[in-house]
Amino acid sequence: MGTLEQHPADSDWHRWAPIGETLDATSVPGSGPAPSIAAFELLPLDRMLVPEKPRNGELDPSTCGHCRPSEHTIWQDDEWRVNAGFGGPTGLPFVAAISPRRHVRLEDAPVEVLAGLGPVMQRVSEAAKAIPAVARVHFSRWNDGSAHLHLWAYARPLGMMQGRGAILPYWEQCLPAMPDAMMAEYLDIVARGLAAGGGEAYPNR
């Protein structure tokens, strides 16, 4: 097998990215050093208090942000929706929340909702990989912010080996925000890609 010849990845996003710069992680809650540093010191372990504060939508589903129609919904069908751009531009090519339109938790979601989760993850992954800057799409679930089943999709930039695995969301918080026009273009690629397989792009615009 011959030696793999590598060259810098090239897309609008790669030409914009602050490659070679040390990023500022001070805005990350409880942050330590920037990602991929060799070693760091953990914060002291806080006291663990119970009962825990209720999550959003736990006591009153009418307060659940995942249930309400949103201008940030880039795609939805009868069962699922994908919201993106609600925090403004991100540093990664694509970040989104995937949630069922029914107010359910993982623990009580009916089997037909759970059965639809795999296909919608597959569709989001394929749609996001149509963005020229994207190599892979990671999915994460933390279950601490909202009492409504949802997953996060994070697009790892092509060639960004430092973003492999669980560190990618930390990078997302440290990268500067991409230009508005670039984010809008990338969201549109995903929205149109999802709608091509059914459902509606931008249902609330």
N, CA, C and O of each residue as an XYZ file, in Angstrom:
820
protein
N       0.846     -1.203      0.000
C       0.000      0.000      0.000
C       0.876      1.245      0.000
O       1.790      1.372      0.815
N       0.589      2.169     -0.924
C       1.390      3.375     -1.027
C       1.102      4.362      0.095
O       0.120      4.229      0.825
N       1.974      5.351      0.217
C       1.794      6.400      1.223
C       0.607      7.293      0.839
O       0.474      7.711     -0.311
N      -0.243      7.573      1.820
C      -1.386      8.445      1.574
C      -0.912      9.877      1.390
O      -0.282     10.445      2.282
N      -1.205     10.445      0.268
C      -0.840     11.830      0.013
C      -1.989     12.726      0.462
O      -3.108     12.610     -0.037
N      -1.708     13.615      1.401
C      -2.740     14.487      1.945
C      -2.495     15.930      1.509
O      -1.366     16.330      1.227
N      -3.580     16.695      1.464
C      -3.497     18.104      1.112
C      -4.556     18.843      1.931
O      -5.504     18.219      2.406
N      -4.415     20.142      2.104
C      -5.397     20.882      2.908
C      -6.801     20.801      2.315
O      -6.980     20.964      1.108
N      -7.796     20.549      3.166
C      -9.193     20.572      2.726
C      -9.545     21.985      2.262
O      -9.068     22.972      2.821
N     -10.377     22.061      1.242
C     -10.690     23.371      0.684
C     -12.190     23.508      0.432
O     -12.766     22.775     -0.373
N     -12.808     24.451      1.128
C     -14.206     24.824      0.915
C     -14.345     26.244      1.444
O     -13.402     26.783      2.023
N     -15.492     26.848      1.254
C     -15.703     28.184      1.817
C     -15.467     28.181      3.315
O     -14.873     29.112      3.860
N     -15.935     27.128      3.982
C     -15.776     27.058      5.437
C     -14.306     26.940      5.808
O     -13.851     27.615      6.731
N     -13.550     26.094      5.107
C     -12.138     25.915      5.431
C     -11.335     27.192      5.182
O     -10.401     27.495      5.925
N     -11.694     27.933      4.147
C     -10.993     29.199      3.885
C     -11.324     30.252      4.938
O     -10.530     31.158      5.192
N     -12.518     30.125      5.556
C     -12.908     31.064      6.620
C     -12.324     30.675      7.979
O     -11.994     31.556      8.773
N     -12.188     29.381      8.264
C     -11.847     28.873      9.605
C     -10.519     29.440     10.107
O      -9.588     29.627      9.324
N     -10.430     29.715     11.411
C      -9.206     30.302     11.989
C      -8.117     29.249     12.223
O      -7.635     29.081     13.343
N      -7.743     28.552     11.167
C      -6.751     27.480     11.269
C      -5.408     28.073     11.689
O      -4.965     29.088     11.151
N      -4.772     27.422     12.659
C      -3.492     27.887     13.165
C      -3.592     28.817     14.349
O      -2.581     29.127     14.979
N      -4.810     29.274     14.668
C      -4.997     30.178     15.801
C      -5.400     29.391     17.051
O      -6.095     28.380     16.956
N      -4.968     29.853     18.204
C      -5.419     29.279     19.476
C      -6.750     29.934     19.826
O      -6.846     31.159     19.904
N      -7.772     29.113     20.036
C      -9.118     29.639     20.244
C      -9.351     30.010     21.697
O      -8.733     29.448     22.602
N     -10.245     30.957     21.910
C     -10.593     31.432     23.248
C     -11.738     30.592     23.806
O     -12.838     30.602     23.252
N     -11.491     29.860     24.903
C     -12.509     29.003     25.499
C     -13.129     29.615     26.749
O     -13.858     28.930     27.466
N     -12.856     30.889     27.026
C     -13.319     31.469     28.282
C     -14.833     31.622     28.355
O     -15.381     31.733     29.452
N     -15.524     31.630     27.214
C     -16.972     31.780     27.255
C     -17.698     30.462     27.487
O     -18.912     30.458     27.692
N     -16.985     29.355     27.458
C     -17.605     28.052     27.678
C     -17.871     27.880     29.167
O     -16.948     28.033     29.967
N     -19.120     27.562     29.574
C     -19.414     27.411     31.006
C     -18.502     26.374     31.659
O     -18.397     25.240     31.192
N     -17.849     26.780     32.743
C     -16.965     25.859     33.452
C     -15.771     25.437     32.625
O     -15.230     24.349     32.826
N     -15.346     26.293     31.684
C     -14.330     25.863     30.727
C     -12.960     25.794     31.352
O     -12.630     26.511     32.297
N     -12.187     24.912     30.792
C     -10.773     24.821     31.092
C     -10.019     25.316     29.887
O     -10.462     26.255     29.227
N      -8.900     24.712     29.584
C      -8.117     25.124     28.422
C      -8.829     24.795     27.117
O      -9.853     24.112     27.115
N      -8.289     25.276     26.027
C      -8.861     25.004     24.712
C      -8.794     23.520     24.390
O      -7.978     22.806     24.974
N      -9.632     23.033     23.474
C      -9.647     21.622     23.125
C      -8.301     21.127     22.630
O      -7.498     21.888     22.091
N      -8.072     19.827     22.827
C      -6.889     19.133     22.333
C      -5.606     19.544     23.040
O      -4.518     19.232     22.556
N      -5.703     20.238     24.179
C      -4.511     20.522     24.958
C      -4.099     19.240     25.680
O      -4.951     18.401     25.973
N      -2.832     19.078     25.965
C      -2.325     17.795     26.448
C      -2.882     17.421     27.817
O      -3.168     16.249     28.059
N      -3.041     18.382     28.710
C      -3.520     18.059     30.055
C      -4.216     19.278     30.631
O      -3.901     20.414     30.278
N      -5.176     19.025     31.530
C      -5.832     20.140     32.190
C      -6.328     19.668     33.553
O      -6.401     18.470     33.824
N      -6.662     20.618     34.391
C      -7.110     20.320     35.746
C      -8.623     20.463     35.816
O      -9.175     21.485     35.407
N      -9.291     19.438     36.336
C     -10.741     19.498     36.485
C     -11.120     20.467     37.591
O     -10.355     20.689     38.529
N     -12.317     21.045     37.468
C     -12.842     21.887     38.530
C     -13.168     21.033     39.752
O     -13.400     19.833     39.610
N     -13.193     21.628     40.962
C     -13.595     20.854     42.145
C     -15.005     20.303     41.978
O     -15.861     20.957     41.383
N     -15.247     19.119     42.492
C     -16.561     18.492     42.395
C     -17.544     19.214     43.320
O     -17.317     19.308     44.526
N     -18.631     19.719     42.748
C     -19.639     20.440     43.529
C     -20.449     19.480     44.399
O     -20.502     18.276     44.147
N     -21.080     20.051     45.432
C     -22.049     19.262     46.191
C     -23.185     18.845     45.279
O     -23.553     19.593     44.373
N     -23.744     17.672     45.498
C     -24.828     17.156     44.663
C     -26.131     17.275     45.434
O     -26.342     16.573     46.422
N     -27.008     18.169     44.977
C     -28.207     18.529     45.718
C     -29.442     17.897     45.092
O     -29.573     17.840     43.869
N     -30.336     17.429     45.938
C     -31.610     16.863     45.495
C     -32.737     17.508     46.299
O     -32.505     17.956     47.422
N     -33.942     17.565     45.756
C     -34.298     17.142     44.401
C     -33.711     18.076     43.359
O     -33.471     19.253     43.631
N     -33.480     17.547     42.162
C     -32.959     18.362     41.086
C     -34.036     19.327     40.586
O     -35.232     19.049     40.684
N     -33.594     20.452     40.055
C     -34.538     21.402     39.471
C     -35.176     20.765     38.229
O     -34.493     20.079     37.468
N     -36.465     20.987     38.022
C     -37.121     20.408     36.844
C     -36.533     20.935     35.545
O     -36.102     22.085     35.460
N     -36.524     20.085     34.551
C     -36.060     20.487     33.227
C     -37.157     21.284     32.514
O     -38.310     21.290     32.947
N     -36.795     21.944     31.437
C     -37.779     22.683     30.642
C     -38.871     21.735     30.158
O     -38.583     20.677     29.598
N     -40.122     22.121     30.377
C     -41.244     21.317     29.925
C     -41.570     20.126     30.794
O     -42.455     19.342     30.453
N     -40.875     19.969     31.917
C     -41.104     18.794     32.759
C     -42.391     18.916     33.566
O     -43.163     17.962     33.658
N     -42.619     20.079     34.145
C     -43.828     20.286     34.933
C     -44.983     20.807     34.086
O     -46.145     20.509     34.366
N     -44.673     21.571     33.068
C     -45.702     22.170     32.227
C     -45.287     22.055     30.761
O     -44.459     22.840     30.297
N     -45.845     21.091     30.023
C     -45.465     20.916     28.619
C     -45.656     22.165     27.763
O     -45.027     22.292     26.713
N     -46.515     23.087     28.196
C     -46.735     24.299     27.394
C     -45.501     25.195     27.371
O     -45.403     26.091     26.533
N     -44.557     24.961     28.287
C     -43.320     25.750     28.317
C     -42.198     25.089     27.517
O     -41.079     25.602     27.495
N     -42.472     23.975     26.868
C     -41.445     23.209     26.162
C     -41.113     23.854     24.825
O     -41.980     23.994     23.962
N     -39.857     24.244     24.656
C     -39.435     24.869     23.418
C     -39.465     23.943     22.219
O     -39.632     24.403     21.089
N     -39.305     22.634     22.446
C     -39.318     21.686     21.336
C     -40.729     21.493     20.771
O     -40.890     21.038     19.639
N     -41.735     21.835     21.553
C     -43.123     21.651     21.107
C     -43.643     22.828     20.284
O     -44.505     22.656     19.422
N     -43.119     24.018     20.551
C     -43.676     25.218     19.931
C     -43.203     25.395     18.496
O     -42.051     25.089     18.191
N     -44.068     25.883     17.605
C     -43.604     26.241     16.261
C     -42.490     27.271     16.365
O     -42.525     28.149     17.227
N     -41.507     27.160     15.489
C     -40.343     28.038     15.572
C     -39.879     28.444     14.185
O     -39.934     27.654     13.243
N     -39.423     29.681     14.069
C     -38.836     30.135     12.811
C     -37.519     29.413     12.516
O     -37.001     29.475     11.401
N     -36.982     28.722     13.540
C     -35.724     28.006     13.375
C     -35.918     26.558     12.930
O     -34.947     25.812     12.803
N     -37.164     26.160     12.694
C     -37.413     24.824     12.162
C     -37.053     24.835     10.684
O     -37.705     25.506      9.883
N     -36.011     24.088     10.326
C     -35.598     24.071      8.918
C     -36.287     22.940      8.155
O     -36.283     22.931      6.924
N     -36.878     21.987      8.878
C     -37.594     20.884      8.225
C     -38.484     20.196      9.268
O     -38.150     20.130     10.451
N     -39.629     19.686      8.791
C     -40.456     18.834      9.632
C     -41.349     17.967      8.755
O     -41.628     18.290      7.601
N     -41.795     16.843      9.346
C     -42.847     16.039      8.730
C     -43.895     15.788      9.800
O     -43.947     16.528     10.782
N     -44.724     14.781      9.647
C     -45.801     14.558     10.610
C     -45.292     14.182     11.994
O     -45.975     14.430     12.988
N     -44.097     13.582     12.077
C     -43.610     13.076     13.363
C     -42.373     13.791     13.902
O     -42.174     13.830     15.116
N     -41.534     14.361     13.026
C     -40.234     14.874     13.446
C     -40.015     16.294     12.969
O     -40.626     16.743     11.999
N     -39.123     17.003     13.673
C     -38.694     18.326     13.221
C     -37.199     18.471     13.499
O     -36.633     17.829     14.385
N     -36.592     19.341     12.702
C     -35.174     19.675     12.869
C     -35.078     21.185     13.015
O     -35.496     21.926     12.125
N     -34.527     21.643     14.140
C     -34.334     23.070     14.399
C     -32.848     23.396     14.339
O     -32.019     22.645     14.852
N     -32.521     24.506     13.716
C     -31.117     24.912     13.612
C     -31.036     26.423     13.508
O     -31.962     27.077     13.028
N     -29.927     26.964     13.961
C     -29.707     28.401     13.865
C     -30.328     29.217     14.964
O     -30.304     30.446     14.900
N     -30.894     28.566     15.989
C     -31.597     29.310     17.036
C     -30.661     30.067     17.954
O     -31.090     31.006     18.624
N     -29.403     29.690     18.004
C     -28.446     30.430     18.825
C     -27.617     31.395     18.006
O     -26.629     31.937     18.503
N     -28.004     31.622     16.750
C     -27.197     32.423     15.853
C     -26.191     31.530     15.146
O     -26.196     30.314     15.342
N     -25.329     32.120     14.328
C     -24.346     31.328     13.603
C     -23.433     30.553     14.548
O     -23.072     31.040     15.619
N     -23.070     29.356     14.142
C     -22.157     28.510     14.902
C     -20.830     28.435     14.167
O     -20.723     28.869     13.020
N     -19.830     27.889     14.818
C     -18.533     27.747     14.177
C     -18.418     26.508     13.325
O     -17.602     26.466     12.405
N     -19.223     25.491     13.612
C     -19.219     24.279     12.806
C     -20.136     24.472     11.603
O     -21.029     25.319     11.644
N     -19.934     23.707     10.536
C     -20.776     23.887      9.351
C     -22.257     23.639      9.590
O     -23.097     24.224      8.907
N     -22.593     22.772     10.560
C     -24.002     22.486     10.815
C     -24.160     21.945     12.227
O     -23.445     21.030     12.635
N     -25.110     22.522     12.976
C     -25.510     22.041     14.303
C     -27.025     22.134     14.367
O     -27.594     23.161     13.996
N     -27.690     21.080     14.831
C     -29.157     21.102     14.865
C     -29.682     20.208     15.977
O     -28.989     19.312     16.459
N     -30.918     20.471     16.370
C     -31.630     19.624     17.317
C     -32.714     18.867     16.561
O     -33.475     19.452     15.792
N     -32.775     17.556     16.791
C     -33.764     16.687     16.167
C     -34.724     16.236     17.260
O     -34.287     15.700     18.279
N     -36.014     16.443     17.066
C     -36.965     16.068     18.111
C     -38.283     15.600     17.504
O     -38.664     16.051     16.424
N     -38.984     14.693     18.198
C     -40.328     14.333     17.748
C     -41.274     15.504     17.992
O     -41.051     16.307     18.897
N     -42.317     15.600     17.194
C     -43.275     16.678     17.379
C     -44.173     16.406     18.582
O     -44.756     17.342     19.129
N     -44.297     15.170     19.000
C     -45.043     14.846     20.218
C     -44.173     15.142     21.440
O     -42.953     14.982     21.397
N     -44.804     15.568     22.511
C     -44.069     15.830     23.753
C     -43.878     14.505     24.491
O     -44.708     14.101     25.305
N     -42.768     13.845     24.185
C     -42.456     12.561     24.815
C     -41.006     12.570     25.271
O     -40.172     13.309     24.747
N     -40.729     11.736     26.253
C     -39.364     11.490     26.694
C     -38.913     10.150     26.130
O     -39.735      9.376     25.640
N     -37.628      9.872     26.193
C     -37.142      8.566     25.745
C     -37.830      7.460     26.533
O     -38.136      6.398     25.991
N     -38.071      7.718     27.827
C     -38.626      6.684     28.701
C     -40.071      6.325     28.363
O     -40.501      5.203     28.629
N     -40.826      7.258     27.781
C     -42.241      6.963     27.532
C     -42.642      7.134     26.066
O     -43.831      7.127     25.748
N     -41.671      7.285     25.180
C     -41.989      7.449     23.764
C     -42.588      6.165     23.210
O     -42.054      5.086     23.470
N     -43.686      6.245     22.453
C     -44.270      5.044     21.867
C     -43.340      4.436     20.823
O     -42.477      5.117     20.270
N     -43.526      3.172     20.571
C     -42.601      2.441     19.708
C     -42.556      3.024     18.302
O     -41.516      2.965     17.647
N     -43.666      3.585     17.825
C     -43.644      4.132     16.463
C     -42.763      5.379     16.373
O     -42.182      5.650     15.322
N     -42.659      6.144     17.473
C     -41.742      7.287     17.492
C     -40.305      6.789     17.513
O     -39.463      7.280     16.761
N     -40.025      5.816     18.370
C     -38.668      5.277     18.460
C     -38.237      4.635     17.151
O     -37.075      4.738     16.758
N     -39.165      3.976     16.480
C     -38.837      3.329     15.212
C     -38.489      4.345     14.129
O     -37.755      4.035     13.191
N     -39.022      5.564     14.263
C     -38.733      6.597     13.281
C     -37.439      7.341     13.531
O     -36.987      8.100     12.674
N     -36.825      7.132     14.708
C     -35.627      7.880     15.059
C     -34.443      7.524     14.157
O     -33.737      8.412     13.679
N     -34.228      6.236     13.925
C     -33.109      5.822     13.084
C     -33.174      6.401     11.683
O     -32.189      6.968     11.211
N     -34.313      6.274     11.001
C     -34.401      6.847      9.653
C     -34.183      8.358      9.600
O     -33.557      8.857      8.665
N     -34.696      9.098     10.599
C     -34.520     10.551     10.545
C     -33.065     10.922     10.828
O     -32.564     11.893     10.260
N     -32.375     10.173     11.693
C     -30.945     10.411     11.913
C     -30.167     10.165     10.623
O     -29.273     10.934     10.269
N     -30.517      9.091      9.929
C     -29.850      8.783      8.666
C     -30.064      9.907      7.652
O     -29.129     10.303      6.955
N     -31.287     10.417      7.570
C     -31.582     11.485      6.618
C     -30.835     12.767      6.958
O     -30.313     13.434      6.064
N     -30.779     13.121      8.245
C     -30.055     14.324      8.649
C     -28.563     14.167      8.332
O     -27.927     15.101      7.846
N     -28.018     12.993      8.606
C     -26.602     12.757      8.336
C     -26.289     12.926      6.855
O     -25.327     13.603      6.490
N     -27.093     12.317      6.018
C     -26.838     12.399      4.576
C     -27.046     13.812      4.045
O     -26.293     14.267      3.184
N     -28.064     14.511      4.553
C     -28.312     15.881      4.100
C     -27.169     16.809      4.508
O     -26.747     17.655      3.719
N     -26.664     16.656      5.736
C     -25.576     17.522      6.207
C     -24.268     17.216      5.493
O     -23.450     18.113      5.289
N     -24.062     15.966      5.113
C     -22.827     15.632      4.397
C     -22.814     16.154      2.971
O     -21.792     16.075      2.291
N     -23.940     16.686      2.513
C     -23.963     17.363      1.213
C     -23.318     18.743      1.284
O     -23.011     19.330      0.246
N     -23.107     19.275      2.497
C     -22.367     20.527      2.666
C     -20.907     20.245      2.293
O     -20.323     19.303      2.830
N     -20.302     21.020      1.401
C     -18.945     20.705      0.950
C     -17.913     20.596      2.065
O     -16.927     19.873      1.919
N     -18.120     21.301      3.180
C     -17.139     21.331      4.260
C     -17.235     20.138      5.213
O     -16.396     20.006      6.104
N     -18.231     19.268      5.049
C     -18.541     18.258      6.070
C     -18.015     16.877      5.704
O     -18.147     16.418      4.569
N     -17.412     16.225      6.703
C     -16.949     14.840      6.541
C     -17.899     13.847      7.184
O     -18.274     12.855      6.558
N     -18.298     14.099      8.435
C     -19.141     13.189      9.191
C     -20.142     13.999     10.004
O     -19.991     15.208     10.182
N     -21.173     13.304     10.495
C     -22.146     13.932     11.385
C     -22.206     13.106     12.669
O     -22.448     11.899     12.628
N     -21.986     13.763     13.805
C     -22.051     13.112     15.110
C     -23.412     13.401     15.754
O     -23.998     14.461     15.534
N     -23.903     12.455     16.544
C     -25.164     12.633     17.259
C     -24.922     12.461     18.751
O     -24.204     11.558     19.180
N     -25.539     13.349     19.540
C     -25.362     13.303     20.998
C     -26.693     13.519     21.692
O     -27.567     14.217     21.181
N     -26.838     12.915     22.859
C     -28.014     13.125     23.698
C     -27.551     13.234     25.140
O     -26.879     12.337     25.648
N     -27.914     14.346     25.812
C     -27.515     14.535     27.204
C     -28.695     14.465     28.159
O     -28.511     14.054     29.305
N     -29.894     14.846     27.746
C     -31.090     14.620     28.550
C     -31.186     15.495     29.792
O     -31.932     15.160     30.712
N     -30.453     16.607     29.849
C     -30.490     17.440     31.053
C     -31.194     18.780     30.864
O     -31.599     19.398     31.849
N     -31.348     19.245     29.627
C     -31.914     20.581     29.443
C     -33.410     20.608     29.249
O     -34.060     21.593     29.599
N     -33.978     19.534     28.692
C     -35.396     19.537     28.353
C     -35.992     18.155     28.574
O     -35.356     17.136     28.304
N     -37.236     18.138     29.075
C     -37.954     16.872     29.270
C     -38.706     16.519     27.995
O     -39.894     16.200     28.037
N     -38.017     16.575     26.870
C     -38.579     16.266     25.556
C     -37.458     15.563     24.794
O     -36.363     16.108     24.654
N     -37.726     14.371     24.309
C     -36.716     13.612     23.577
C     -36.117     14.459     22.460
O     -36.842     14.972     21.609
N     -34.806     14.603     22.463
C     -34.135     15.309     21.371
C     -32.675     14.881     21.306
O     -32.066     14.526     22.316
N     -32.142     14.923     20.120
C     -30.740     14.643     19.880
C     -30.116     15.853     19.200
O     -30.793     16.627     18.525
N     -28.807     15.997     19.395
C     -28.055     17.043     18.718
C     -27.260     16.424     17.587
O     -26.675     15.352     17.742
N     -27.241     17.096     16.460
C     -26.420     16.703     15.323
C     -25.305     17.728     15.163
O     -25.563     18.930     15.103
N     -24.066     17.252     15.095
C     -22.894     18.109     14.923
C     -22.136     17.639     13.691
O     -21.730     16.480     13.614
N     -21.945     18.522     12.741
C     -21.203     18.175     11.533
C     -19.715     18.405     11.763
O     -19.287     19.521     12.058
N     -18.925     17.330     11.624
C     -17.476     17.489     11.763
C     -16.882     17.930     10.430
O     -17.114     17.294      9.401
N     -16.114     19.020     10.448
C     -15.522     19.493      9.199
C     -14.568     18.473      8.589
O     -13.885     17.733      9.297
N     -14.539     18.452      7.284
C     -13.653     17.589      6.528
C     -12.199     17.857      6.912
O     -11.739     18.998      6.885
N     -11.488     16.795      7.269
C     -10.082     16.917      7.617
C      -9.800     17.335      9.040
O      -8.635     17.382      9.436
N     -10.825     17.644      9.835
C     -10.610     18.101     11.215
C     -10.474     16.900     12.145
O     -11.431     16.515     12.816
N      -9.278     16.311     12.181
C      -9.048     15.145     13.015
C      -9.120     15.478     14.503
O      -9.407     14.605     15.322
N      -8.859     16.744     14.856
C      -8.986     17.147     16.266
C     -10.435     17.137     16.731
O     -10.692     17.192     17.934
N     -11.391     17.070     15.804
C     -12.801     17.090     16.168
C     -13.429     15.715     16.266
O     -14.640     15.616     16.463
N     -12.656     14.657     16.135
C     -13.230     13.316     16.204
C     -13.738     13.015     17.609
O     -13.095     13.353     18.602
N     -14.902     12.374     17.674
C     -15.416     11.904     18.955
C     -16.102     12.976     19.783
O     -16.618     13.964     19.261
N     -16.090     12.750     21.096
C     -16.894     13.558     22.009
C     -16.403     14.993     22.169
O     -17.107     15.813     22.758
N     -15.222     15.316     21.664
C     -14.684     16.670     21.835
C     -15.333     17.682     20.889
O     -15.212     18.888     21.103
N     -16.020     17.207     19.846
C     -16.535     18.132     18.822
C     -17.467     19.203     19.386
O     -17.336     20.360     18.989
N     -18.411     18.887     20.298
C     -19.254     19.961     20.844
C     -18.461     21.041     21.587
O     -18.877     22.198     21.622
N     -17.329     20.671     22.177
C     -16.497     21.674     22.848
C     -15.868     22.603     21.809
O     -15.833     23.819     21.995
N     -15.378     22.027     20.726
C     -14.854     22.862     19.645
C     -15.929     23.831     19.150
O     -15.644     24.995     18.869
N     -17.161     23.339     19.048
C     -18.250     24.173     18.545
C     -18.428     25.423     19.392
O     -18.754     26.487     18.864
N     -18.217     25.308     20.699
C     -18.386     26.454     21.584
C     -17.189     27.404     21.532
O     -17.292     28.556     21.952
N     -16.065     26.926     21.022
C     -14.861     27.751     20.994
C     -14.608     28.414     19.648
O     -13.978     29.470     19.586
N     -15.092     27.804     18.572
C     -14.897     28.400     17.256
C     -15.683     29.711     17.137
O     -16.771     29.821     17.702
N     -15.167     30.685     16.430
C     -15.950     31.899     16.193
C     -17.140     31.593     15.288
O     -17.150     30.581     14.587
N     -18.116     32.450     15.306
C     -19.313     32.254     14.484
C     -18.988     32.492     13.018
O     -18.344     33.479     12.663
N     -19.444     31.574     12.171
C     -19.244     31.757     10.733
C     -20.123     32.910     10.231
O     -21.064     33.300     10.922
N     -19.846     33.447      9.073
C     -20.676     34.532      8.527
C     -22.130     34.095      8.348
O     -22.403     32.936      8.037
N     -23.050     35.022      8.545
C     -24.483     34.724      8.424
C     -24.832     34.092      7.076
O     -25.599     33.131      7.016
N     -24.274     34.626      6.009
C     -24.612     34.129      4.677
C     -24.153     32.692      4.488
O     -24.842     31.897      3.848
N     -22.997     32.357      5.040
C     -22.506     30.987      4.937
C     -23.414     30.035      5.708
O     -23.758     28.963      5.211
N     -23.804     30.428      6.933
C     -24.690     29.571      7.710
C     -26.020     29.372      6.993
O     -26.530     28.253      6.935
N     -26.582     30.443      6.450
C     -27.861     30.346      5.742
C     -27.746     29.396      4.550
O     -28.657     28.611      4.288
N     -26.631     29.469      3.833
C     -26.418     28.578      2.681
C     -26.368     27.119      3.135
O     -26.976     26.249      2.511
N     -25.648     26.857      4.214
C     -25.501     25.483      4.694
C     -26.812     24.934      5.256
O     -27.144     23.770      5.034
N     -27.555     25.767      5.980
C     -28.854     25.323      6.474
C     -29.785     25.003      5.317
O     -30.567     24.054      5.385
N     -29.702     25.785      4.270
C     -30.570     25.560      3.117
C     -30.227     24.239      2.423
O     -31.120     23.537      1.950
N     -28.952     23.905      2.362
C     -28.550     22.617      1.785
C     -29.200     21.476      2.545
O     -29.718     20.534      1.946
N     -29.171     21.565      3.884
C     -29.745     20.490      4.701
C     -31.269     20.479      4.592
O     -31.874     19.420      4.422
N     -31.883     21.648      4.688
C     -33.346     21.728      4.625
C     -33.873     21.174      3.317
O     -34.819     20.386      3.315
N     -33.281     21.572      2.209
C     -33.734     21.102      0.906
C     -33.443     19.614      0.732
O     -34.232     18.888      0.126
N     -32.307     19.163      1.265
C     -31.993     17.740      1.180
C     -32.991     16.889      1.938
O     -33.400     15.833      1.455
N     -33.391     17.337      3.124
C     -34.393     16.605      3.906
C     -35.747     16.622      3.205
O     -36.423     15.595      3.132
N     -36.141     17.771      2.696
C     -37.453     17.891      2.053
C     -37.544     17.063      0.781
O     -38.637     16.677      0.366
N     -36.403     16.789      0.163
C     -36.427     15.975     -1.056
C     -36.901     14.557     -0.771
O     -37.380     13.866     -1.670
N     -36.767     14.125      0.477
C     -37.230     12.790      0.862
C     -38.580     12.798      1.550
O     -38.999     11.767      2.076
N     -39.278     13.933      1.566
C     -40.568     14.052      2.218
C     -40.536     15.087      3.315
O     -39.460     15.471      3.774
N     -41.689     15.542      3.741
C     -41.754     16.604      4.737
C     -41.613     17.956      4.082
O     -41.641     18.070      2.857
N     -41.459     18.993      4.906
C     -41.483     20.379      4.420
C     -40.308     21.160      4.953
O     -40.010     21.100      6.146
N     -39.630     21.899      4.081
C     -38.572     22.791      4.506
C     -39.163     24.115      4.971
O     -40.100     24.630      4.360
N     -38.619     24.666      6.050
C     -39.020     25.976      6.575
C     -40.537     26.110      6.733
O     -41.122     27.015      6.138
N     -41.189     25.251      7.505
C     -42.657     25.280      7.579
C     -43.230     26.523      8.236
O     -44.407     26.824      8.039
N     -42.435     27.257      9.011
C     -42.983     28.401      9.740
C     -42.478     29.740      9.214
O     -42.552     30.755      9.906
N     -41.975     29.735      8.008
C     -41.515     30.998      7.414
C     -42.476     31.463      6.335
O     -42.257     32.507      5.721
